[in-house]
């Protein structure tokens, strides 16, 4: 096992700042491009990250600590962010994400003593029994997944424009 809570927190703490630096001030074309019908653009990914901060990670961790395996976690709607359109700018959304993440990391450190709580279990509605450390690991990898998604979507915007260099640009081959 490679998981340590401190290392997971390193990623979790850096994600909002990395995204803020990378995305703030970009043209609308970068923020609204996608990979085709049924895929998300950059703005929608940020909205999804905000929704997960509000309704997934810490709420599920609290539920796991309170209920153990007695009840399954409430479901998380991975597509809830698509139900309403926010008029906020990308900068406002990134600030909201950063504020929520800061609060959630503080809550994580308050809730979890790595020497005591990481092996505690809860009941996921689809996967069955899961451990607190698996939930926290998933949170960090979820961030990395969406960072990679953002970069891939943006790169594919220029797929037709790079001409023969596509051959050397692995990100465009997926």
C-alpha positions in Angstrom: 0.0 0.0 0.0 1.2 3.5 -0.9 -1.4 5.5 0.9 -0.5 8.0 3.6 -3.0 10.6 4.7 -0.3 13.3 4.6 0.5 12.5 1.0 -3.2 12.5 0.0 -3.6 15.9 1.7 -0.6 17.2 -0.3 -2.6 16.6 -3.5 -5.9 17.7 -2.1 -4.4 21.0 -0.9 -2.7 21.8 -4.3 -5.6 21.0 -6.6 -7.5 24.3 -6.1 -4.4 26.5 -6.5 -3.2 24.6 -9.5 -6.5 24.9 -11.2 -6.9 28.5 -10.3 -3.5 29.3 -11.7 -4.0 27.3 -14.9 -7.6 28.4 -15.7 -8.1 31.9 -14.4 -8.2 34.5 -17.2 -8.5 31.9 -20.1 -10.7 32.7 -23.1 -14.2 31.2 -23.2 -13.1 28.9 -26.0 -10.8 27.0 -23.6 -13.4 26.8 -20.9 -16.3 25.6 -23.0 -14.8 23.1 -25.4 -15.5 19.5 -24.9 -14.8 16.1 -26.5 -18.2 15.7 -28.1 -21.8 15.1 -27.1 -22.2 13.9 -23.5 -18.8 15.0 -22.4 -17.9 17.8 -20.0 -16.1 21.1 -20.7 -13.7 22.7 -18.2 -16.3 24.8 -16.5 -18.5 21.7 -15.9 -15.6 19.8 -14.4 -15.0 22.6 -11.9 -18.8 22.6 -11.1 -18.6 18.8 -10.5 -15.6 19.3 -8.2 -17.6 21.9 -6.2 -20.6 19.6 -6.0 -18.4 16.8 -4.8 -16.9 19.0 -2.1 -20.4 19.8 -0.9 -22.1 16.4 -1.1 -19.5 13.6 -1.4 -16.2 13.4 0.4 -16.6 14.8 3.9 -20.3 13.9 4.1 -19.5 10.3 3.3 -16.6 10.3 5.6 -18.8 11.6 8.4 -21.5 9.0 7.6 -18.9 6.2 7.6 -17.7 7.3 11.1 -21.2 7.6 12.4 -22.9 4.6 10.8 -20.2 2.2 10.0 -21.6 -0.6 7.9 -25.2 -0.3 9.3 -26.5 1.8 6.4 -25.2 2.6 2.9 -23.9 6.0 2.1 -26.5 8.3 0.6 -26.1 8.2 -3.2 -23.9 10.8 -4.9 -25.2 12.1 -8.2 -22.1 12.6 -10.3 -24.1 14.6 -12.8 -26.0 16.9 -10.4 -23.9 19.9 -11.5 -25.4 19.6 -15.0 -29.0 20.3 -13.7 -28.5 24.1 -13.3 -26.4 26.6 -15.0 -24.5 29.1 -12.8 -23.8 32.6 -14.0 -20.6 32.8 -12.0 -17.3 33.4 -13.8 -14.7 30.7 -13.8 -12.7 32.8 -11.3 -15.7 32.8 -8.9 -16.1 29.1 -9.3 -12.5 28.5 -8.6 -12.6 30.6 -5.5 -15.6 28.7 -4.3 -13.9 25.4 -4.9 -10.8 26.6 -3.0 -12.8 27.8 0.0 -14.7 24.6 0.2 -11.6 22.5 -0.2 -9.8 24.5 2.6 -12.8 23.8 4.9 -12.9 20.2 4.0 -9.2 19.6 4.5 -9.6 21.2 8.0 -12.6 18.9 8.6 -10.7 15.9 7.4 -7.8 16.6 9.8 -10.3 17.1 12.6 -12.2 13.9 11.9 -9.5 11.4 11.1 -6.7 10.3 13.3 -4.6 8.3 10.8 -3.5 5.9 13.6 -7.1 5.1 14.5 -9.6 5.8 11.8 -8.2 4.8 8.4 -9.3 1.1 8.6 -12.8 1.9 9.7 -15.5 0.7 7.3 -18.7 2.0 5.8 -21.1 0.7 3.2 -21.1 2.1 -0.3 -24.4 1.7 -2.2 -22.7 0.1 -5.2 -19.3 -1.3 -3.9 -20.3 -2.7 -0.5 -17.8 -2.4 2.3 -15.2 0.3 1.9 -12.5 1.7 4.2 -12.0 5.3 5.3 -8.5 5.2 3.7 -10.0 4.0 0.4 -12.4 7.0 0.4 -9.6 9.5 1.1 -7.4 7.8 -1.6 -10.3 8.0 -4.1 -10.7 11.7 -3.3 -7.0 12.4 -4.2 -7.2 10.3 -7.3 -10.5 11.9 -8.3 -8.7 15.2 -8.3 -5.9 13.9 -10.5 -8.4 12.3 -12.8 -10.2 15.6 -13.4 -6.9 17.5 -13.8 -6.0 15.1 -16.5 -9.5 15.4 -18.0 -9.2 19.2 -18.2 -5.8 19.1 -19.9 -7.0 16.4 -22.3 -10.1 18.3 -23.3 -8.2 21.5 -23.8 -5.5 19.8 -25.9 -8.1 18.1 -28.1 -9.4 21.6 -29.0 -6.3 22.0 -31.2 -6.3 18.4 -32.5 -7.0 19.5 -36.1 -4.7 22.5 -35.8 -1.4 20.7 -35.0 -1.3 19.0 -38.4 1.2 16.1 -38.6 2.6 16.7 -35.1 -0.4 14.7 -33.8 2.0 11.7 -34.2 4.1 13.0 -31.4 1.3 14.3 -29.1 0.2 11.3 -27.1 -2.6 13.3 -25.4 -4.3 13.6 -28.8 -4.3 9.8 -29.5 -6.7 8.9 -26.7 
